[in-house]
Amino acid sequence: MATSLTHVRIVGAGLIGTSIALALRATGVKVTLCDSDSRAQSLARDLMGEKNGDDAGVEDLCIIATPPDAIAEVIRGESSRNSHLRVMDISSIKTKPLQDVSRIGFDLALFAPTHPMAGREVTGPQSARGDLFQGRPWILCLEGVDSKLSQMVRDVVDLCGAIPLDRTVDEHDKAVALVSHLPQIIASLLASQLVAGQGSELELSGAGLRDTTRIADSDPALWAQILAGNSAALRPLLISLQ
């Protein structure tokens, strides 16, 4: 597809950030990938075939692929580097990052909350895949967002092969609490019960147990932020489950 995007900067060289970088790079978009962890940054750039990384020039769009609690601070730093910063967020909660970004005084019309509904239980750039988003929903919460930024965001989603779904911030947080965050809690609680299991018991386990505990291997520090940030939507679901 035709796109006006020529240069995208991605902050966060984890699974999602590096997968977006690989997908965009495959379409000819210039990508600058950076991370506070120099080892993750180096590995991600190696995967893209850019060992040294070309950081020259100002990007059209900055995609922040960090844990949600770091988003506002990253924007503060990026704003000092680029006075025309336009940001696309891909975190799995929307309300709290919006509040955090508003608190630092950043123009919310230049902040586009989105969430690709794709991932793996394994993390890090070594687990990234350029086809990770093919055919997967990508939620866009673009109410009040600048029209030029909105089009850039839709271009990214199209280039990654995902399916855009428009939702409000509240609709997003309520939906992912049910279909993503609650299952993560259940899988983690179930997996924690296995710690006390005897070897003779665990050797009888089959595909059902593997399927229901697979995502329990996800990053616990990241999930602590996600669950705390969406606690209002999660609380009634947990009470109902109990």
C-alpha atoms as a printed R data frame, in Angstrom:
    type eleno elety resid chain resno       x       y      z
1   ATOM     1    CA   MET     A     1   0.000   0.000  0.000
2   ATOM     2    CA   ALA     A     2   1.059   3.624 -0.514
3   ATOM     3    CA   THR     A     3   2.045   5.482  2.634
4   ATOM     4    CA   SER     A     4   3.457   8.870  3.522
5   ATOM     5    CA   LEU     A     5   5.567   7.283  6.263
6   ATOM     6    CA   THR     A     6   9.273   7.429  5.519
7   ATOM     7    CA   HIS     A     7  10.912   7.203  8.950
8   ATOM     8    CA   VAL     A     8   9.556   5.674 12.164
9   ATOM     9    CA   ARG     A     9  11.365   5.736 15.500
10  ATOM    10    CA   ILE     A    10  10.513   2.901 17.906
11  ATOM    11    CA   VAL     A    11  11.398   3.220 21.583
12  ATOM    12    CA   GLY     A    12  11.466  -0.219 23.165
13  ATOM    13    CA   ALA     A    13  13.226  -3.195 21.575
14  ATOM    14    CA   GLY     A    14  11.129  -5.941 23.144
15  ATOM    15    CA   LEU     A    15   8.913  -8.488 21.425
16  ATOM    16    CA   ILE     A    16   6.299  -6.012 20.160
17  ATOM    17    CA   GLY     A    17   8.601  -3.102 19.314
18  ATOM    18    CA   THR     A    18  11.034  -5.296 17.388
19  ATOM    19    CA   SER     A    19   8.208  -7.136 15.605
20  ATOM    20    CA   ILE     A    20   6.776  -3.802 14.428
21  ATOM    21    CA   ALA     A    21  10.258  -2.749 13.321
22  ATOM    22    CA   LEU     A    22  10.700  -5.936 11.276
23  ATOM    23    CA   ALA     A    23   7.256  -5.576  9.677
24  ATOM    24    CA   LEU     A    24   7.787  -1.928  8.727
25  ATOM    25    CA   ARG     A    25  11.328  -2.471  7.527
26  ATOM    26    CA   ALA     A    26  10.081  -5.201  5.181
27  ATOM    27    CA   THR     A    27   7.836  -2.626  3.465
28  ATOM    28    CA   GLY     A    28  10.682  -0.168  2.905
29  ATOM    29    CA   VAL     A    29   9.993   2.211  5.799
30  ATOM    30    CA   LYS     A    30  13.149   3.464  7.508
31  ATOM    31    CA   VAL     A    31  13.144   2.390 11.158
32  ATOM    32    CA   THR     A    32  15.257   3.645 14.036
33  ATOM    33    CA   LEU     A    33  15.018   1.295 17.012
34  ATOM    34    CA   CYS     A    34  16.287   2.253 20.456
35  ATOM    35    CA   ASP     A    35  16.115   0.861 23.972
36  ATOM    36    CA   SER     A    36  17.493   1.774 27.401
37  ATOM    37    CA   ASP     A    37  18.921  -1.771 27.492
38  ATOM    38    CA   SER     A    38  21.901  -1.602 25.139
39  ATOM    39    CA   ARG     A    39  22.009  -5.384 24.702
40  ATOM    40    CA   ALA     A    40  18.356  -5.562 23.624
41  ATOM    41    CA   GLN     A    41  18.904  -2.616 21.283
42  ATOM    42    CA   SER     A    42  21.970  -4.200 19.716
43  ATOM    43    CA   LEU     A    43  20.249  -7.559 19.223
44  ATOM    44    CA   ALA     A    44  17.150  -5.948 17.702
45  ATOM    45    CA   ARG     A    45  19.260  -3.900 15.302
46  ATOM    46    CA   ASP     A    46  21.189  -7.025 14.328
47  ATOM    47    CA   LEU     A    47  17.891  -8.718 13.486
48  ATOM    48    CA   MET     A    48  17.062  -5.799 11.194
49  ATOM    49    CA   GLY     A    49  20.494  -5.986  9.584
50  ATOM    50    CA   GLU     A    50  21.590  -2.629 10.996
51  ATOM    51    CA   LYS     A    51  24.348  -3.301 13.491
52  ATOM    52    CA   ASN     A    52  25.229   0.336 13.946
53  ATOM    53    CA   GLY     A    53  21.737   1.733 13.529
54  ATOM    54    CA   ASP     A    54  21.119   4.923 11.552
55  ATOM    55    CA   ASP     A    55  19.759   7.489 14.009
56  ATOM    56    CA   ALA     A    56  20.116  10.448 11.650
57  ATOM    57    CA   GLY     A    57  17.118  12.612 10.833
58  ATOM    58    CA   VAL     A    58  13.818  13.351 12.512
59  ATOM    59    CA   GLU     A    59  11.108  10.701 12.296
60  ATOM    60    CA   ASP     A    60   7.547  11.110 11.034
61  ATOM    61    CA   LEU     A    61   6.219   9.053 13.937
62  ATOM    62    CA   CYS     A    62   7.508   7.777 17.273
63  ATOM    63    CA   ILE     A    63   6.096   4.449 18.471
64  ATOM    64    CA   ILE     A    64   6.546   3.858 22.189
65  ATOM    65    CA   ALA     A    65   6.772   0.141 22.950
66  ATOM    66    CA   THR     A    66   7.778   0.289 26.612
67  ATOM    67    CA   PRO     A    67   5.953  -0.901 29.744
68  ATOM    68    CA   PRO     A    68   3.014   1.446 30.431
69  ATOM    69    CA   ASP     A    69   4.489   3.110 33.529
70  ATOM    70    CA   ALA     A    70   7.426   4.417 31.450
71  ATOM    71    CA   ILE     A    71   5.420   6.030 28.630
72  ATOM    72    CA   ALA     A    72   5.123   9.553 30.053
73  ATOM    73    CA   GLU     A    73   8.800   9.725 30.971
74  ATOM    74    CA   VAL     A    74   9.819   8.500 27.511
75  ATOM    75    CA   ILE     A    75   7.638  11.193 25.911
76  ATOM    76    CA   ARG     A    76   9.276  13.826 28.100
77  ATOM    77    CA   GLY     A    77  12.695  12.753 26.861
78  ATOM    78    CA   GLU     A    78  11.651  12.373 23.225
79  ATOM    79    CA   SER     A    79  10.005  15.821 23.240
80  ATOM    80    CA   SER     A    80  13.324  17.431 24.132
81  ATOM    81    CA   ARG     A    81  14.848  15.774 21.043
82  ATOM    82    CA   ASN     A    82  11.970  16.370 18.626
83  ATOM    83    CA   SER     A    83   9.809  19.476 19.066
84  ATOM    84    CA   HIS     A    84   7.269  18.122 16.522
85  ATOM    85    CA   LEU     A    85   6.852  14.765 18.245
86  ATOM    86    CA   ARG     A    86   3.902  12.597 17.233
87  ATOM    87    CA   VAL     A    87   3.446   9.500 19.387
88  ATOM    88    CA   MET     A    88   1.777   6.131 18.851
89  ATOM    89    CA   ASP     A    89   1.346   4.054 22.014
90  ATOM    90    CA   ILE     A    90   0.924   0.263 21.845
91  ATOM    91    CA   SER     A    91   0.486  -0.646 25.531
92  ATOM    92    CA   SER     A    92  -2.285  -2.981 26.706
93  ATOM    93    CA   ILE     A    93  -3.966  -0.395 28.944
94  ATOM    94    CA   LYS     A    94  -5.205   2.995 27.806
95  ATOM    95    CA   THR     A    95  -6.718   5.049 30.655
96  ATOM    96    CA   LYS     A    96  -3.681   5.306 32.928
97  ATOM    97    CA   PRO     A    97  -1.147   6.164 30.185
98  ATOM    98    CA   LEU     A    98  -3.494   8.912 28.965
99  ATOM    99    CA   GLN     A    99  -3.672  10.320 32.484
100 ATOM   100    CA   ASP     A   100   0.117  10.121 32.864
101 ATOM   101    CA   VAL     A   101   0.749  11.835 29.516
102 ATOM   102    CA   SER     A   102  -1.784  14.553 30.290
103 ATOM   103    CA   ARG     A   103  -0.083  15.141 33.641
104 ATOM   104    CA   ILE     A   104   3.230  16.071 31.986
105 ATOM   105    CA   GLY     A   105   1.477  18.582 29.728
106 ATOM   106    CA   PHE     A   106   1.924  16.796 26.388
107 ATOM   107    CA   ASP     A   107  -0.680  17.653 23.747
108 ATOM   108    CA   LEU     A   108  -3.063  14.668 23.727
109 ATOM   109    CA   ALA     A   109  -3.967  15.386 20.090
110 ATOM   110    CA   LEU     A   110  -0.431  14.209 19.297
111 ATOM   111    CA   PHE     A   111  -0.719  11.019 21.370
112 ATOM   112    CA   ALA     A   112  -2.460   8.071 19.701
113 ATOM   113    CA   PRO     A   113  -3.442   5.206 22.046
114 ATOM   114    CA   THR     A   114  -3.460   1.849 20.233
115 ATOM   115    CA   HIS     A   115  -3.088  -1.804 21.164
116 ATOM   116    CA   PRO     A   116  -2.135  -4.696 18.856
117 ATOM   117    CA   MET     A   117  -3.943  -7.819 20.062
118 ATOM   118    CA   ALA     A   118  -1.006 -10.085 19.310
119 ATOM   119    CA   GLY     A   119   1.853 -11.432 21.339
120 ATOM   120    CA   ARG     A   120   3.685 -14.479 22.597
121 ATOM   121    CA   GLU     A   121   4.389 -15.872 26.041
122 ATOM   122    CA   VAL     A   122   8.098 -15.388 25.334
123 ATOM   123    CA   THR     A   123   9.636 -11.928 25.456
124 ATOM   124    CA   GLY     A   124  12.580  -9.970 24.115
125 ATOM   125    CA   PRO     A   125  13.786  -9.058 20.618
126 ATOM   126    CA   GLN     A   126  14.994 -12.622 20.009
127 ATOM   127    CA   SER     A   127  11.330 -13.711 19.986
128 ATOM   128    CA   ALA     A   128  10.207 -11.031 17.501
129 ATOM   129    CA   ARG     A   129   8.508 -11.924 14.223
130 ATOM   130    CA   GLY     A   130   7.708  -9.657 11.311
131 ATOM   131    CA   ASP     A   131   4.421 -11.506 10.709
132 ATOM   132    CA   LEU     A   132   3.274 -11.340 14.342
133 ATOM   133    CA   PHE     A   133   0.365  -8.993 13.551
134 ATOM   134    CA   GLN     A   134  -0.869 -10.603 10.319
135 ATOM   135    CA   GLY     A   135  -4.659 -10.902 10.504
136 ATOM   136    CA   ARG     A   136  -4.755  -9.884 14.170
137 ATOM   137    CA   PRO     A   137  -6.969  -7.112 15.615
138 ATOM   138    CA   TRP     A   138  -5.269  -3.813 16.397
139 ATOM   139    CA   ILE     A   139  -7.375  -1.535 18.595
140 ATOM   140    CA   LEU     A   140  -7.289   2.191 17.814
141 ATOM   141    CA   CYS     A   141  -8.520   4.793 20.325
142 ATOM   142    CA   LEU     A   142  -8.213   7.856 18.107
143 ATOM   143    CA   GLU     A   143 -10.987  10.117 19.378
144 ATOM   144    CA   GLY     A   144  -9.577  13.665 19.532
145 ATOM   145    CA   VAL     A   145  -6.293  12.650 17.872
146 ATOM   146    CA   ASP     A   146  -4.787  14.882 15.160
147 ATOM   147    CA   SER     A   147  -5.918  13.753 11.696
148 ATOM   148    CA   LYS     A   148  -2.368  13.523 10.308
149 ATOM   149    CA   LEU     A   149  -1.276  11.357 13.235
150 ATOM   150    CA   SER     A   150  -4.401   9.212 12.903
151 ATOM   151    CA   GLN     A   151  -3.559   8.476  9.271
152 ATOM   152    CA   MET     A   152   0.038   7.574 10.171
153 ATOM   153    CA   VAL     A   153  -1.263   5.146 12.789
154 ATOM   154    CA   ARG     A   154  -3.623   3.505 10.302
155 ATOM   155    CA   ASP     A   155  -0.732   3.227  7.842
156 ATOM   156    CA   VAL     A   156   1.371   1.393 10.461
157 ATOM   157    CA   VAL     A   157  -1.458  -1.033 11.183
158 ATOM   158    CA   ASP     A   158  -2.007  -1.708  7.457
159 ATOM   159    CA   LEU     A   159   1.708  -2.197  6.791
160 ATOM   160    CA   CYS     A   160   1.871  -4.701  9.672
161 ATOM   161    CA   GLY     A   161  -1.031  -6.652  8.144
162 ATOM   162    CA   ALA     A   162  -3.338  -6.155 11.138
163 ATOM   163    CA   ILE     A   163  -7.073  -5.433 11.260
164 ATOM   164    CA   PRO     A   164  -7.915  -1.974 12.707
165 ATOM   165    CA   LEU     A   165 -10.767  -1.837 15.224
166 ATOM   166    CA   ASP     A   166 -11.937   1.544 16.512
167 ATOM   167    CA   ARG     A   167 -12.874   1.725 20.198
168 ATOM   168    CA   THR     A   168 -13.038   4.332 22.936
169 ATOM   169    CA   VAL     A   169 -10.481   4.179 25.726
170 ATOM   170    CA   ASP     A   170 -13.100   2.912 28.196
171 ATOM   171    CA   GLU     A   171 -14.374   0.283 25.761
172 ATOM   172    CA   HIS     A   172 -10.815  -0.930 25.243
173 ATOM   173    CA   ASP     A   173  -9.948  -1.285 28.917
174 ATOM   174    CA   LYS     A   174 -13.212  -3.055 29.717
175 ATOM   175    CA   ALA     A   175 -12.821  -5.490 26.807
176 ATOM   176    CA   VAL     A   176  -9.186  -6.434 27.417
177 ATOM   177    CA   ALA     A   177  -9.894  -6.939 31.112
178 ATOM   178    CA   LEU     A   178 -12.268  -9.727 30.076
179 ATOM   179    CA   VAL     A   179 -10.476 -11.325 27.129
180 ATOM   180    CA   SER     A   180  -6.806 -10.785 28.055
181 ATOM   181    CA   HIS     A   181  -6.108  -9.674 31.605
182 ATOM   182    CA   LEU     A   182  -8.478 -12.063 33.407
183 ATOM   183    CA   PRO     A   183  -7.175 -15.110 31.464
184 ATOM   184    CA   GLN     A   184  -3.610 -14.065 32.350
185 ATOM   185    CA   ILE     A   185  -4.477 -14.004 36.057
186 ATOM   186    CA   ILE     A   186  -6.200 -17.391 35.858
187 ATOM   187    CA   ALA     A   187  -3.258 -18.975 34.026
188 ATOM   188    CA   SER     A   188  -0.781 -17.583 36.558
189 ATOM   189    CA   LEU     A   189  -2.843 -18.731 39.542
190 ATOM   190    CA   LEU     A   190  -3.226 -22.198 38.044
191 ATOM   191    CA   ALA     A   191   0.489 -22.453 37.286
192 ATOM   192    CA   SER     A   192   1.349 -21.404 40.835
193 ATOM   193    CA   GLN     A   193  -0.600 -24.404 42.164
194 ATOM   194    CA   LEU     A   194   1.672 -26.734 40.205
195 ATOM   195    CA   VAL     A   195   4.728 -25.742 42.238
196 ATOM   196    CA   ALA     A   196   3.634 -28.046 45.051
197 ATOM   197    CA   GLY     A   197   2.884 -30.929 42.686
198 ATOM   198    CA   GLN     A   198   4.856 -34.149 42.862
199 ATOM   199    CA   GLY     A   199   6.838 -35.333 39.866
200 ATOM   200    CA   SER     A   200   4.714 -38.455 39.640
201 ATOM   201    CA   GLU     A   201   1.628 -36.228 39.374
202 ATOM   202    CA   LEU     A   202   3.016 -33.708 36.910
203 ATOM   203    CA   GLU     A   203   4.222 -36.378 34.496
204 ATOM   204    CA   LEU     A   204   0.571 -37.206 33.844
205 ATOM   205    CA   SER     A   205  -0.182 -33.720 32.511
206 ATOM   206    CA   GLY     A   206  -1.292 -33.294 28.919
207 ATOM   207    CA   ALA     A   207  -2.210 -30.687 26.333
208 ATOM   208    CA   GLY     A   208  -5.082 -29.276 28.387
209 ATOM   209    CA   LEU     A   209  -2.795 -28.218 31.223
210 ATOM   210    CA   ARG     A   210  -0.186 -26.868 28.826
211 ATOM   211    CA   ASP     A   211  -2.810 -24.840 26.960
212 ATOM   212    CA   THR     A   212  -4.291 -23.319 30.124
213 ATOM   213    CA   THR     A   213  -0.936 -22.386 31.683
214 ATOM   214    CA   ARG     A   214   1.084 -21.384 28.574
215 ATOM   215    CA   ILE     A   215   0.757 -17.622 29.058
216 ATOM   216    CA   ALA     A   216   1.754 -17.879 32.730
217 ATOM   217    CA   ASP     A   217   5.365 -17.659 31.530
218 ATOM   218    CA   SER     A   218   4.851 -13.987 30.560
219 ATOM   219    CA   ASP     A   219   6.913 -11.181 32.136
220 ATOM   220    CA   PRO     A   220   5.623 -10.783 35.737
221 ATOM   221    CA   ALA     A   221   6.962  -7.222 36.140
222 ATOM   222    CA   LEU     A   222   5.146  -6.051 33.016
223 ATOM   223    CA   TRP     A   223   1.932  -7.775 34.047
224 ATOM   224    CA   ALA     A   224   2.069  -6.202 37.495
225 ATOM   225    CA   GLN     A   225   1.904  -2.799 35.786
226 ATOM   226    CA   ILE     A   226  -0.874  -3.856 33.426
227 ATOM   227    CA   LEU     A   227  -3.092  -5.371 36.121
228 ATOM   228    CA   ALA     A   228  -2.602  -2.447 38.493
229 ATOM   229    CA   GLY     A   229  -3.335   0.017 35.697
230 ATOM   230    CA   ASN     A   230  -6.592  -1.709 34.753
231 ATOM   231    CA   SER     A   231  -7.739  -2.657 38.242
232 ATOM   232    CA   ALA     A   232 -11.063  -0.802 37.978
233 ATOM   233    CA   ALA     A   233 -12.175  -2.946 35.036
234 ATOM   234    CA   LEU     A   234 -10.709  -6.134 36.493
235 ATOM   235    CA   ARG     A   235 -12.177  -5.932 40.002
236 ATOM   236    CA   PRO     A   236 -15.828  -6.815 39.119
237 ATOM   237    CA   LEU     A   237 -14.631  -9.708 36.927
238 ATOM   238    CA   LEU     A   238 -12.538 -11.152 39.741
239 ATOM   239    CA   ILE     A   239 -15.404 -10.846 42.186
240 ATOM   240    CA   SER     A   240 -17.706 -12.635 39.735
241 ATOM   241    CA   LEU     A   241 -15.116 -15.363 39.153
242 ATOM   242    CA   GLN     A   242 -14.629 -15.856 42.877
